[in-house]
Amino acid sequence: VEEDEQFWNIIVNEDYVLFQSLSHIYSYDISSGKVSLLVSNDNINKFFKVNGTYYYHSLGEGLFTISNQRPLPISQSDFFKEETVILLFEHESKVHFLTENADLYRLENKEPVLVAQSDLNFDLTVYNALFLSDGSLMLGTISNGVVSMNLDGSTNYVINQSDGLINNTCLTIFEDSKKNVWLGLDNGISSVNVDSAYSIYHDRDGELGTVYTSYKSGNILYVGTNQGLFYKNDDSLDFTFIDGTQGQVWSITSINGQLYCNHHSGIFIVENDRAERIPGTIGTWQTHRISDDSNLLLAGTYNGLYFLTKKGDNWEVRNKIKGFNISSKDVVVDKVKNIYVNHEYKGVFKLSLNDSLTSVQRIDTVEVLGKGIGSDMIMFKDNIIYARRDSVYTKSYNEKTFTLNEELSQLVRKDVYTSGTLVISNGYLWLFNKDHLSKISIEDIDGTYSVEKVFLSKELRNEKVGYENLTVLGSNEYLIGSSYGYTTLNQNKKTVTTNELYINEVKSFKDGEFILFGLTDIPTIPYKDNFLQIHYSSPSYNSLNTVLYQYRVLELNESWSEWVENTSIELKNLSYGDYNFEVRSRINETLSTNTETYSFTIARPYYLTNTAIAIYILLLIALIILLNGFYIWYFKRQKERALLKQQKELELRNLTNEKNLIELRNAKLRGDIEHRNKELAISTMAMIKKNETLNELKEELNNLPKTVESKSLKKMLDKNLNSKQDWLTFEEAFNNADKDFFKKIKELHPSLTSGDLRLCVYLRLNLSSKEIAPLLNISPRSVEIKRYRLRKKLDLSREDSLTSYIVEI
């Protein structure tokens, strides 16, 4: 091998590998490791393998093959010496080749025979090419991107940088097992889904604008945009503007084979490449046939409804329907000629017209349907269908009211809703959701619904929300309008989507840097670096597929997460222990063929290591010993306290007993006092009774004649009435009952005589003057005088009670 030799092609065989530079072809034996020189030529252009045969083209020399490890000439005609051969392949048992000018030849009798030339109207410089499995050629050019060309020279499509290629220079082309074409560009790699069911027409220069409607009539495709009406023949790549249709096109309607373009300026009759406006028409949303009369049309306009009639070969405005001036974007006419008009802000109106179809006889608001931004209403197989967020209502021709359809309402629930736009195409009802289209059919026999999901997300459709549109182009082929052109869907291409998921990278974070872990290892992550980032992917080379991922950590949650587009997950703040992370993917509704698992361990924190646990055990033992000593001391002290308490309780009980004894003694004393008081009271009453009796006897004696005996008896009576012994006996009894009285009153009033004290005693016993008089052997009047004198001695005022004073001492 020469120094700094550059290799431009490598062909791998089972036993050896061939390397081609601009001047040599080498063979590398895999088993022995030996390198052999097969060809030495200064002008090797290309090196090919065709069905086990190796060819190379040398500029200025011709076309050669390699046999028995040496070159053999195939053709040395001037054509091969002058033309640059880009591709050599076999088709229909013939060797074909392509030149850098995109001219296709076949080799017959060692001479080139022209098969086809490219139909492109600009010059191509082809650098490389590949014969694809579908029988077409993919040409990689120097400055025009890639061109898909058929063997007859016709062009399928051209893809360049404006269509999404990274670069317009294609250096190599490869087709994988799933028919994806990979392009090695001057700056990066791009993939082309050749066998995709979708094809995107991208309005790179903005000539079309946003596509609001389309219609395929024969071999002509019409598209209505915000800039006007355009058309394109099947054999053309470019659209042509139809003169006079500048402005917003809302819809294209075909009635009885006639095309009507509903435009901001009115209604246009479309014939091939021409459009003629119907005089008198204004901005129109839709045009409908209201009956079997082919000469009568109903137009929903900006300010109500109009009828058009055909006179001769021309259409004209028949009349405006009076009594209804609301913008009529969504109009449905049922079998009995009731007209329903949906207005997003005002609701749904049911109109009943008069017989002459000139005015509205009755307007009813369909309350059950309410109002809905983005709502739509359409007639589908004799059913009126109304759709808005969260709900779809239906009404068949024989029903009086709209009813909620639970099955169809699932198609417009909040998590999938974009708008309620309804489109009928090819006998199906279409709904537009966030990640797919819903293709709905109704069974004619039992009226059941079946729904097929067509996976094309809202972001990839690039549609004008609220004005979504879809038109049938052919058998199971549809056009979907977008903001930058349109996308075609070919449902005849049913590709089975299988995908496998891979965990690509697992890393943690430590000291400001990431640490990578092996994908087959079970790493142990320090607790303080409790962070794990897992990256995964499910390779899908279809650019229109949306790959979603779902994961779970079994030890944290048995249920799967929501489906997300993120291709990585961060696990933080996990507790220590062993974990198993699971992840799977989904493309459209197809789950990945595998569920990847990654196991890892979060180490115990330092305070839960074996050493820490041993220290905790020792501390626990020490604590138990300490607590045991404390409990012994505590219970000993408690026992001492209990004994002390028991002693105090015993002393208290003794004191209580002593108190009770004292109280018993006091009670006994009080009983004795009460007894003595009773005796004193009895004695006093006896003395009073005795003296009263003696005084009565004395009075009787005074009434008897005075004799010696009467005088003697009278003296005896006086002696008994003034008996000192009686007083002494009473005084002793009184002292026993109230022993402190004499002491207290003598201390307070030492000037009192014995007679005064005797009166005080009787007053203390609460005796009246009448009761005291017999005891003193004087009259009650004399007792009053004594009382008065005693009051003076005691220095009492007239307001003070003498008896109360003496009782209170």
For each residue, the residues with C-beta under 8 A, 3 or more apart:
1: 5 24 26 35
2: 5 23 24
3:
4:
5: 1 2 21 23 24
6: 21 22
7: 10 19 20 21
8: 20 21 22
9: 19 20 46 47
10: 7 17 18 19 20
11: 17 18 20 47 49 54
12: 17 18
13: 16 17 18
14:
15: 29 30 31
16: 13 27 28 29 30
17: 10 11 12 13 27 28 30
18: 10 11 12 13 25 26 27 28 38 47 54
19: 7 9 10 25 26 28
20: 7 8 9 10 11 24 25 44 47 56
21: 5 6 7 8 24 25 44
22: 6 8 42 43 44
23: 2 5 40 41 42 43 44
24: 1 2 5 20 21 37 39 40 41 44
25: 18 19 20 21 37 38 39 44 47 56 66
26: 1 18 19 35 36 37 38
27: 16 17 18 35 36 37 38 69
28: 16 17 18 19 33 34 35
29: 15 16 32 33 34 35 36
30: 15 16 17 33
31: 15
32: 29
33: 28 29 30
34: 28 29
35: 1 26 27 28 29
36: 26 27 29 69
37: 24 25 26 27 40
38: 18 25 26 27 66 69 70 71
39: 24 25 44 56 64 66 71
40: 23 24 37
41: 23 24 44 56 58 61 71
42: 22 23
43: 22 23 58 59 60 61
44: 20 21 22 23 24 25 39 41 47 56 57 58
45: 56 57 58 59 84 85
46: 9 56 57 85 86 87 88
47: 9 11 18 20 25 44 54 55 56
48: 54 55 56 57 87 88 89
49: 11 52 53 54 55
50: 53 55 88 89 90 95
51: 90
52: 49
53: 49 50 65
54: 11 18 47 48 49 65 66
55: 47 48 49 50 63 64 65 66 74 88
56: 20 25 39 41 44 45 46 47 48 63 64 65 66 71
57: 44 45 46 48 62 63 64 80 84 85 88
58: 41 43 44 45 61 62 63 64
59: 43 45 81 84
60: 43 81
61: 41 43 58 64 76 80 81
62: 57 58 73 74 75 76 77 80 81
63: 55 56 57 58 73 74 75 76 80 85 107
64: 39 55 56 57 58 61 71 72 73 74
65: 53 54 55 56 71 72 74
66: 25 38 39 54 55 56 69 70 71 72
67: 70 72
68:
69: 27 36 38 66
70: 38 66 67
71: 38 39 41 56 64 65 66
72: 64 65 66 67
73: 62 63 64 76
74: 55 62 63 64 65 107 110
75: 62 63 79 80 107 110 111 112
76: 61 62 63 73 80 81
77: 62 80 81 110 111 112
78: 81 82
79: 75 82 83 111 112
80: 57 61 62 63 75 76 77 83 85 112
81: 59 60 61 62 76 77 78
82: 78 79
83: 79 80 99 100
84: 45 57 59 99 100
85: 45 46 57 63 80 88 97 98 99
86: 46 97 98 99 100 126 127 128 129 139
87: 46 48 97 98 128 129 130 131 137
88: 46 48 50 55 57 85 95 96 97
89: 48 50 95 96 97 131
90: 50 51 93 94 95 96
91: 94 96 106 131 135 151
92:
93: 90
94: 90 91 106 107 108
95: 50 88 89 90 106 107
96: 88 89 90 91 104 105 106 107 115 131 151
97: 85 86 87 88 89 104 105 106 107 112
98: 85 86 87 102 103 104 105 126 129 137 139
99: 83 84 85 86 102 103 105 126
100: 83 84 86 125 126 127
101: 118 123 124 125 126
102: 98 99 117 118 120 124 126 139 147 149
103: 98 99 114 116 117 118
104: 96 97 98 114 115 116 117 137 151 153
105: 96 97 98 99 112 113 114 115
106: 91 94 95 96 97 112 113 115
107: 63 74 75 94 95 96 97 110 111 112 113
108: 94 111 113
109:
110: 74 75 77 107
111: 75 77 79 107 108
112: 75 77 79 80 97 105 106 107
113: 105 106 107 108
114: 103 104 105 117
115: 96 104 105 106 151
116: 103 104 151 152 153
117: 102 103 104 114 153
118: 101 102 103 124 147 149 153 155
119: 153 154 155
120: 102 124 147 155 158
121:
122: 144
123: 101
124: 101 102 118 120 139 141 144 147
125: 100 101 141 142 143 144
126: 86 98 99 100 101 102 129 139 140 141 142
127: 86 100 140 141 142 169 170 171
128: 86 87 140 170 171 172 173
129: 86 87 98 126 137 138 139 140 173
130: 87 137 138 173 174 175 181
131: 87 89 91 96 135 137
132: 135 136 137 138 175 179 181 194
133: 175 179
134: 179 194 195
135: 91 131 132 150 151
136: 132 148 149 150 151 156
137: 87 98 104 129 130 131 132 148 149 150 151
138: 129 130 132 146 147 148 173 175 181 192 194
139: 86 98 102 124 126 129 146 147 148 149
140: 126 127 128 129 146 170 171 172 173 183
141: 124 125 126 127 144 145 146 147 168 169 170
142: 125 126 127 169
143: 125 168 169
144: 122 124 125 141 147 158 160 168
145: 141 158 159 160 161 163 165 168 170
146: 138 139 140 141 158 159 160 165 170 173 183 192
147: 102 118 120 124 138 139 141 144 155 157 158 159
148: 136 137 138 139 155 156 157 158 159 194
149: 102 118 136 137 139 153 154 155 156
150: 135 136 137 153 154 155 156
151: 91 96 104 115 116 135 136 137
152: 116
153: 104 116 117 118 119 149 150
154: 119 149 150
155: 118 119 120 147 148 149 150 158 237
156: 136 148 149 150
157: 147 148 199
158: 120 144 145 146 147 148 155 163 237
159: 145 146 147 148 163 164 165 192
160: 144 145 146 163 165 168
161: 145 164 165 166 167 168
162: 202 204
163: 145 158 159 160 202 204
164: 159 161 190 543
165: 145 146 159 160 161 168 170 183 185 190
166: 161 185 187 188 189 190
167: 161 170 185 186 187 188
168: 141 143 144 145 160 161 165
169: 127 141 142 143 185 186
170: 127 128 140 141 145 146 165 167 173 183 184 185 186
171: 127 128 140 184 185 186
172: 128 140 183 184
173: 128 129 130 138 140 146 170 181 182 183 184
174: 130 181 182 184
175: 130 132 133 138 179 180 181 182 194
176: 179 180 182 541
177:
178: 195 541
179: 132 133 134 175 176 194 195
180: 175 176 191 192 193 194 195 541 542
181: 130 132 138 173 174 175 191 192 193 194
182: 173 174 175 176 189 190 191 192
183: 140 146 165 170 172 173 189 190 191 192
184: 170 171 172 173 174 189
185: 165 166 167 169 170 171 188 189 190
186: 167 169 170 171
187: 166 167
188: 166 167 185
189: 166 182 183 184 185
190: 164 165 166 182 183 185
191: 180 181 182 183 541 543
192: 138 146 159 180 181 182 183
193: 180 181 196 198 541 542 543 544
194: 132 134 138 148 175 179 180 181
195: 134 178 179 180 493 495
196: 193 199 493 495 542 544
197: 489 490 491 492 493 494 495
198: 193 456 487 488 489 490 544
199: 157 196 487 488 490
200: 485 486 487 488
201: 485 486 487 488
202: 162 163 484 485
203: 206 207 208 209 484 485
204: 162 163
205:
206: 203 209
207: 203 227 239 241
208: 203 211 223 225 227 230 239 485
209: 203 206 225 226 227
210: 225 226 464 481 482 483 484
211: 208 214 223 224 225 469 481 482 483 485 486
212: 224 225 226 248 249 250 251 464 467 469 481
213: 223 224 249 250 251 252 469 471 481
214: 211 221 222 223 224 252 469 471 479 481 486
215: 221 222 252 254 259 471
216: 220 221 222 471 472 473 474 479
217: 220 222 254 259
218:
219: 233 234 235
220: 216 217 231 232 233 234 272
221: 214 215 216 231 232 233 234 473 479
222: 214 215 216 217 229 230 231 252 259 261 270
223: 208 211 213 214 229 230 231 232 239 479 481 486
224: 211 212 213 214 228 229 230 249 250 251 252 261 263
225: 208 209 210 211 212 228 229 230 249
226: 209 210 212 248 249
227: 207 208 209 246 247
228: 224 225 241 242 245 246 247 249
229: 222 223 224 225 241 242 245 249 252 261 263 268 270 275
230: 208 222 223 224 225 239 240 241 242
231: 220 221 222 223 239 240 242 272 273
232: 220 221 223 236 237 238 239 240
233: 219 220 221 236
234: 219 220 221
235: 219
236: 232 233 240
237: 155 158 232
238: 232
239: 207 208 223 230 231 232
240: 230 231 232 236 273
241: 207 228 229 230 245
242: 228 229 230 231 245 270 273 274 275
243: 274 275
244: 268 275 276 277
245: 228 229 241 242 249 261 263 268 275
246: 227 228
247: 227 228 263 264 265
248: 212 226 263 264
249: 212 213 224 225 226 228 229 245 252 261 262 263 264
250: 212 213 224 262 263 264 284 285 286
251: 212 213 224 262 285 286 287
252: 213 214 215 222 224 229 249 259 260 261 262 270
253: 259 260 262 286 287 288
254: 215 217 257 258 259 260
255: 258 260 287 289 294 297
256: 289 294
257: 254
258: 254 255 269
259: 215 217 222 252 253 254 269 270 271
260: 252 253 254 255 267 268 269 270 287 297
261: 222 224 229 245 249 252 267 268 269 270 275
262: 249 250 251 252 253 267 284 285 286 287 299
263: 224 229 245 247 248 249 250 266 267 268 277 283 284
264: 247 248 249 250 283
265: 247 277 283
266: 263 277 278 280 281 282 283 284
267: 260 261 262 263 277 278 281 284 287 299 308 315
268: 229 244 245 260 261 263 275 276 277 278
269: 258 259 260 261 275 276 277 278 315
270: 222 229 242 252 259 260 261 274 275
271: 259 274 275 276
272: 220 231
273: 231 240 242
274: 242 243 270 271
275: 229 242 243 244 245 261 268 269 270 271
276: 244 268 269 271
277: 244 263 265 266 267 268 269 281
278: 266 267 268 269 281 308 315 316 317
279: 316 317
280: 266 316 317
281: 266 267 277 278 284 299 301 306 308 317
282: 266 301 302 303 306
283: 263 264 265 266 301 302
284: 250 262 263 266 267 281 287 299 300 301 302
285: 250 251 262 300 301 302 327 328 329 330 331
286: 250 251 253 262 299 300 328 329 330 331
287: 251 253 255 260 262 267 284 297 298 299 300 308
288: 253 297 298 299 300 331 333
289: 255 256 294 296 297 298
290: 293 296 297 298 307 333 337 357
291: 296 337
292:
293: 290 296
294: 255 256 289 310
295: 309 310
296: 289 290 291 293 307 308 309 310 318
297: 255 260 287 288 289 290 307 308 309 315
298: 287 288 289 290 305 306 307 308 331 333 339
299: 262 267 281 284 286 287 288 305 306 307 308
300: 284 285 286 287 288 305 328 329 330 331 341
301: 281 282 283 284 285 304 305 306 327 328
302: 282 283 284 285 327
303: 282 325 326 327
304: 301 320 321 324 325 326 327 328
305: 298 299 300 301 320 321 324 328 331 339 341 351
306: 281 282 298 299 301 317 318 319 320 321
307: 290 296 297 298 299 317 318 319 320 321 357
308: 267 278 281 287 296 297 298 299 315 316 317 318
309: 295 296 297 315 316 318
310: 294 295 296 313 314 315 316
311: 314 315 316
312:
313: 310
314: 310 311
315: 267 269 278 297 308 309 310 311
316: 278 279 280 308 309 310 311
317: 278 279 280 281 306 307 308 320
318: 296 306 307 308 309
319: 306 307 357 358
320: 304 305 306 307 317
321: 304 305 306 307 324 351 353 357 358 359 360
322: 358 359 360
323: 359 360 363
324: 304 305 321 328 341 349 351 360 363
325: 303 304
326: 303 304 341 343 346 349
327: 285 301 302 303 304 343
328: 285 286 300 301 304 305 324 331 341 343
329: 285 286 300 342 343 344
330: 285 286 300 341 342 343 375 376 377 378
331: 285 286 288 298 300 305 328 339 340 341 342
332: 339 340 342 377 378 379 384
333: 288 290 298 337 338 339 340 379
334: 337 338 340 379 384 397
335: 382 397
336: 397
337: 290 291 333 334 353
338: 333 334 350 351 352
339: 298 305 331 332 333 350 351 353
340: 331 332 333 334 348 349 350 351 366 377 384
341: 300 305 324 326 328 330 331 348 349 351
342: 329 330 331 332 347 348 369 375 376 377 386
343: 326 327 328 329 330 346 347 348 349 371
344: 329 371 372 373 374 375
345: 371 373
346: 326 343 349 371
347: 342 343 365 366 367 369 370 371
348: 340 341 342 343 365 366 369 377 386
349: 324 326 340 341 343 346 363 364 365 366
350: 338 339 340 363 364 365 366
351: 305 321 324 338 339 340 341 360 362 363
352: 338 360 361 362 363 364
353: 321 337 339 357 358 359 360 361
354: 357 358 359 360 361
355:
356:
357: 290 307 319 321 353 354
358: 319 321 322 353 354
359: 321 322 323 353 354
360: 321 322 323 324 351 352 353 354 363
361: 352 353 354
362: 351 352
363: 323 324 349 350 351 352 360
364: 349 350 352
365: 347 348 349 350
366: 340 347 348 349 350 369 402
367: 347 370
368: 393 401 402
369: 342 347 348 366 372 386 388 393 402
370: 347 367 388
371: 343 344 345 346 347 375
372: 344 369 375 388 389 420
373: 344 345 388 389
374: 344 388 389 418 419 420 421 465 466
375: 330 342 344 371 372 386 387 388 389 420
376: 330 342 386 387 388 419 420 421 422
377: 330 332 340 342 348 384 385 386 387 422
378: 330 332 384 385 422 423 424 429
379: 332 333 334 382 383 384 385
380: 383 385 422 424 429 442
381: 442 444
382: 335 379 396 397
383: 379 380 394 395 396 397 442
384: 332 334 340 377 378 379 394 395 396 402
385: 377 378 379 380 392 393 394 408 422 429
386: 342 348 369 375 376 377 392 393 394 395 402 420
387: 375 376 377 391 392 393 408 412 420 421 422 431
388: 369 370 372 373 374 375 376 391 392 412 420
389: 372 373 374 375 412 414 417 420
390: 409 412 413 414 417
391: 387 388 404 409 412
392: 385 386 387 388 404 405 408 409 411 412 420
393: 368 369 385 386 387 402 403 404 405
394: 383 384 385 386 402 403 405 408
395: 383 384 386 399 401 402 403
396: 382 383 384 399 447
397: 334 335 336 382 383
398:
399: 395 396 402 403
400:
401: 368 395
402: 366 368 369 384 386 393 394 395 399
403: 393 394 395 399
404: 391 392 393 409
405: 392 393 394 408 409 449
406: 409 410
407: 410 449
408: 385 387 392 394 405 411 412 440 449
409: 390 391 392 404 405 406 412 413
410: 406 407 413
411: 392 408 416 431 433 438 440 451
412: 387 388 389 390 391 392 408 409 416 417 420 431 433
413: 390 409 410 416 417
414: 389 390 417
415: 434
416: 411 412 413 433 434 435
417: 389 390 412 413 414 420 433 434
418: 374 432 433 434 458 465 468
419: 374 376 432 465 466 468
420: 372 374 375 376 386 387 388 389 392 412 417 431
421: 374 376 387 431 432 466 467 468
422: 376 377 378 380 385 387 429 430 431
423: 378 429 430 432 468 469 470
424: 378 380 427 428 429 430
425: 428 430 470 471 472 478
426: 472 476 478
427: 424 441
428: 424 425 439 440 441
429: 378 380 385 422 423 424 439 440 441 442
430: 422 423 424 425 437 438 439 440 470
431: 387 411 412 420 421 422 437 438 440
432: 418 419 421 423 437 438 458 461 463 468
433: 411 412 416 417 418 436 437 438 458
434: 415 416 417 418 457 458
435: 416 455 457 458 546
436: 433 453 454 455 456 457 588
437: 430 431 432 433 453 454 456 470 480
438: 411 430 431 432 433 451 452 453 454
439: 428 429 430 451 452 453 454
440: 408 411 428 429 430 431 449 450 451 452
441: 427 428 429 449 450 452
442: 380 381 383 429 447 448 449
443: 446 447 448 449 450
444: 381 447
445:
446: 443
447: 396 442 443 444
448: 442 443
449: 405 407 408 440 441 442 443
450: 440 441 443
451: 411 438 439 440
452: 438 439 440 441
453: 436 437 438 439 588 589
454: 436 437 438 439 489 491
455: 435 436 545 546 588 589
456: 198 436 437 460 461 480 487 489 544
457: 434 435 436 460 461 544 546
458: 418 432 433 434 435 461 463 465
459: 462
460: 456 457 487 544
461: 432 456 457 458 468 480 482 487
462: 459 482 483 484
463: 432 458 467 468 469 480 481 482 483
464: 210 212 467 468 481 482 483
465: 374 418 419 458 468
466: 374 419 421
467: 212 421 463 464 481
468: 418 419 421 423 432 461 463 464 465 480 481
469: 211 212 213 214 423 463 480 481
470: 423 425 430 437 478 479 480 481
471: 213 214 215 216 425 478 479
472: 216 425 426 477 478 479
473: 216 221 477 478 479 488
474: 216 477
475: 492
476: 426 490 491 492
477: 472 473 474 488 489 490 491 492
478: 425 426 470 471 472 473 488 489 491
479: 214 216 221 223 470 471 472 473 486 487 488 489
480: 437 456 461 463 468 469 470 486 487 488 489
481: 210 211 212 213 214 223 463 464 467 468 469 470 486
482: 210 211 461 462 463 464 485 486 487
483: 210 211 462 463 464
484: 202 203 210 462
485: 200 201 202 203 208 211 482
486: 200 201 211 214 223 479 480 481 482
487: 198 199 200 201 456 460 461 479 480 482
488: 198 199 200 201 473 477 478 479 480
489: 197 198 454 456 477 478 479 480
490: 197 198 199 476 477 493
491: 197 454 476 477 478 494
492: 197 475 476 477
493: 195 196 197 490
494: 197 491
495: 195 196 197 542
496:
497: 540 542 545 587 588 590
498: 590 593
499: 538 539 540 547 585 587 590 592 593
500: 538 539 592 593 594
501: 536 537 538 549 583 584 585 592 594 595 596
502: 536 537 538 539 596
503: 506 519 534 535 536 583 596 598
504: 535 536 537
505: 516 519 533 534 535
506: 503 516 517 519 523 532 533 534 535 598 600
507: 514 515 516 517 532 533
508: 514 515 517 523 525 529 531 532 533
509: 512 513 514 515 529 531 533
510: 513 515 526 529
511:
512: 509
513: 509 510
514: 507 508 509 533
515: 507 508 509 510
516: 505 506 507
517: 506 507 508 521 523 600
518: 521 523
519: 503 505 506 598
520:
521: 517 518
522: 599 600 601
523: 506 508 517 518 600 601
524: 600 601 602 603
525: 508 529 530 531 532 600 601 602 603
526: 510 529 530 603
527: 530 576 602 603 604 605 606
528: 605 606
529: 508 509 510 525 526
530: 525 526 527 572 573 574 602
531: 508 509 525 570 571 572
532: 506 507 508 525 570 571 572 574 600
533: 505 506 507 508 509 514 568 569 570 571
534: 503 505 506 568 569 571 581 583 598
535: 503 504 505 506 567 568
536: 501 502 503 504 549 567 568 583 585 596
537: 501 502 504 547 567
538: 499 500 501 502 547 549 585 587 592
539: 499 500 502
540: 497 499 545 547 587
541: 176 178 180 191 193
542: 180 193 196 495 497 545
543: 164 191 193
544: 193 196 198 456 457 460
545: 455 497 540 542 587 588
546: 435 455 457 565 587 588
547: 499 537 538 540 565 585 586 587
548: 563 564 565 585 586 587
549: 501 536 538 563 564 565 566 567 583 584 585 586
550: 560 561 562 563 564 583 584 585 586
551: 560 561 569 581 582 583 584
552: 556 557 558 559 560 561 581 582
553: 556 557 571 579 580 581 582
554: 557 558 579 580 582
555: 577 578 579 580
556: 552 553 574 579
557: 552 553 554
558: 552 554
559: 552
560: 550 551 552 584
561: 550 551 552 564
562: 550
563: 548 549 550 586
564: 548 549 550 561
565: 546 547 548 549
566: 549 569
567: 535 536 537 549
568: 533 534 535 536
569: 533 534 551 566 581 583
570: 531 532 533
571: 531 532 533 534 553 574 579 581
572: 530 531 532
573: 530
574: 530 532 556 571 577 579 602
575: 602
576: 527 602 603 604 605 608
577: 555 574 601 602
578: 555 599 600 601
579: 553 554 555 556 571 574 599 600 601 602
580: 553 554 555 597 598 599
581: 534 551 552 553 569 571 597 598 599 600
582: 551 552 553 554 595 596 597
583: 501 503 534 536 549 550 551 569 595 596 598
584: 501 549 550 551 560 591 592 594 595 596
585: 499 501 536 538 547 548 549 550 591 592
586: 547 548 549 550 563 589 590 591 592
587: 497 499 538 540 545 546 547 548 590 592
588: 436 453 455 497 545 546
589: 453 455 586
590: 497 498 499 586 587
591: 584 585 586
592: 499 500 501 538 584 585 586 587 595
593: 498 499 500
594: 500 501 584
595: 501 582 583 584 592
596: 501 502 503 536 582 583 584
597: 580 581 582
598: 503 506 519 534 580 581 583
599: 522 578 579 580 581
600: 506 517 522 523 524 525 532 578 579 581
601: 522 523 524 525 577 578 579
602: 524 525 527 530 574 575 576 577 579
603: 524 525 526 527 576
604: 527 576 608 609
605: 527 528 576 608 609
606: 527 528 609 612
607: 612
608: 576 604 605 612 613
609: 604 605 606 612 613
610: 613 614
611: 614 615
612: 606 607 608 609 615 616
613: 608 609 610 616 617
614: 610 611 617 618
615: 611 612 618 619
616: 612 613 619 620
617: 613 614 620 621
618: 614 615 621 622
619: 615 616 622 623
620: 616 617 623 624
621: 617 618 624 625
622: 618 619 625 626
623: 619 620 626 627
624: 620 621 627 628
625: 621 622 628 629
626: 622 623 629 630
627: 623 624 630 631
628: 624 625 631 632
629: 625 626 632 633
630: 626 627 633 634
631: 627 628 634 635
632: 628 629 635 636
633: 629 630 636 637
634: 630 631 637 638
635: 631 632 638 639
636: 632 633 639 640
637: 633 634 640 641
638: 634 635 641 642
639: 635 636 642 643
640: 636 637 643 644
641: 637 638 644 645
642: 638 639 645 646
643: 639 640 646 647
644: 640 641 647 648
645: 641 642 648 649
646: 642 643 649 650
647: 643 644 650 651
648: 644 645 651 652
649: 645 646 652 653
650: 646 647 653 654
651: 647 648 654 655
652: 648 649 655 656
653: 649 650 656 657
654: 650 651 657 658
655: 651 652 658 659
656: 652 653 659 660
657: 653 654 660 661
658: 654 655 661 662
659: 655 656 662 663
660: 656 657 663 664
661: 657 658 664 665
662: 658 659 665 666
663: 659 660 666 667
664: 660 661 667 668
665: 661 662 668 669
666: 662 663 669 670
667: 663 664 670 671
668: 664 665 671 672
669: 665 666 672 673
670: 666 667 673 674
671: 667 668 674 675
672: 668 669 675 676
673: 669 670 676 677 737
674: 670 671 677 678
675: 671 672 678 679
676: 672 673 679 680 733 736 737
677: 673 674 680 681 737
678: 674 675 681 682
679: 675 676 682 683 733
680: 676 677 683 684 730 733 734 736 737 765
681: 677 678 684 685 765
682: 678 679 685 686
683: 679 680 686 687 729 730 733
684: 680 681 687 688 730 762 765 767 775
685: 681 682 688 689
686: 682 683 689 690
687: 683 684 690 691 726 730 774 775
688: 684 685 691 692 771 774 775
689: 685 686 692 693
690: 686 687 693 694 720
691: 687 688 694 695 721 774 775 777
692: 688 689 695 696 774
693: 689 690 696 697
694: 690 691 697 698 717 720 721
695: 691 692 698 699 721 774 777
696: 692 693 699 700
697: 693 694 700 701 717
698: 694 695 701 702 714 717 718 721
699: 695 696 702 703
700: 696 697 703 704
701: 697 698 704 710 713 714 717
702: 698 699 714
703: 699 700
704: 700 701 707 710
705: 710
706: 710 711
707: 704 710 711
708: 711 712
709: 712 713
710: 701 704 705 706 707 713 714
711: 706 707 708 714 715
712: 708 709 715 716
713: 701 709 710 716 717
714: 698 701 702 710 711 717 718
715: 711 712 718 719
716: 712 713 719 720
717: 694 697 698 701 713 714 720 721
718: 698 714 715 721 722
719: 715 716 722 723
720: 690 694 716 717 723
721: 691 694 695 698 717 718 777
722: 718 719 777
723: 719 720 726 727
724: 727 728
725: 728 729
726: 687 723 729 730
727: 723 724 730 731 758
728: 724 725 731 732
729: 683 725 726 732 733
730: 680 683 684 687 726 727 733 734 761
731: 727 728 734 735 761
732: 728 729 735 736
733: 676 679 680 683 729 730 736 737
734: 680 730 731 737 738 741 761
735: 731 732 738 739 742
736: 676 680 732 733 739
737: 673 676 677 680 733 734
738: 734 735 741 764
739: 735 736 742 743
740: 743 744
741: 734 738 744 745 761 764 809
742: 735 739 745 746 757
743: 739 740 746 747
744: 740 741 747 748 809
745: 741 742 748 749 752 757 760 806 809
746: 742 743 749 750 752 757
747: 743 744 750
748: 744 745 809
749: 745 746 752 793 794
750: 746 747
751: 793
752: 745 746 749 756 757 760 790 793
753: 756 757
754: 757 758
755: 758 759 786
756: 752 753 759 760 786 789 790 793
757: 742 745 746 752 753 754 760 761
758: 727 754 755 761 762 776
759: 755 756 762 763 772 776 783 786 787 790
760: 745 752 756 757 763 764 790 806
761: 730 731 734 741 757 758 764 765
762: 684 758 759 765 767 771 772 775 776
763: 759 760 766 767 772 787 790 802 803 806 807
764: 738 741 760 761 806 807 809
765: 680 681 684 761 762
766: 763 803 807
767: 684 762 763 771 772 775
768: 771 772
769: 772 773 780 783 784 787
770: 773 780 783
771: 688 762 767 768 774 775
772: 759 762 763 767 768 769 775 776 780 783
773: 769 770 776 777 778 779 780 782 783
774: 687 688 691 692 695 771 777
775: 684 687 688 691 762 767 771 772
776: 758 759 762 772 773 782 783 786
777: 691 695 721 722 773 774
778: 773 782 783 786
779: 773 782 783
780: 769 770 772 773 783 784
781: 784 785
782: 773 776 778 779 785 786
783: 759 769 770 772 773 776 778 779 780 786 787
784: 769 780 781 787 788
785: 781 782 788 789
786: 755 756 759 776 778 782 783 789 790
787: 759 763 769 783 784 790 791 802
788: 784 785 791 792
789: 756 785 786 792 793
790: 752 756 759 760 763 786 787 793 794 802
791: 787 788 794 796 802
792: 788 789 795
793: 749 751 752 756 789 790
794: 749 790 791 802 805
795: 792
796: 791 800 802 805
797: 800
798:
799:
800: 796 797 804 805
801: 804 805
802: 763 787 790 791 794 796 805 806
803: 763 766 806 807
804: 800 801 807 808
805: 794 796 800 801 802 808 809
806: 745 760 763 764 802 803 809
807: 763 764 766 803 804
808: 804 805
809: 741 744 745 748 764 805 806
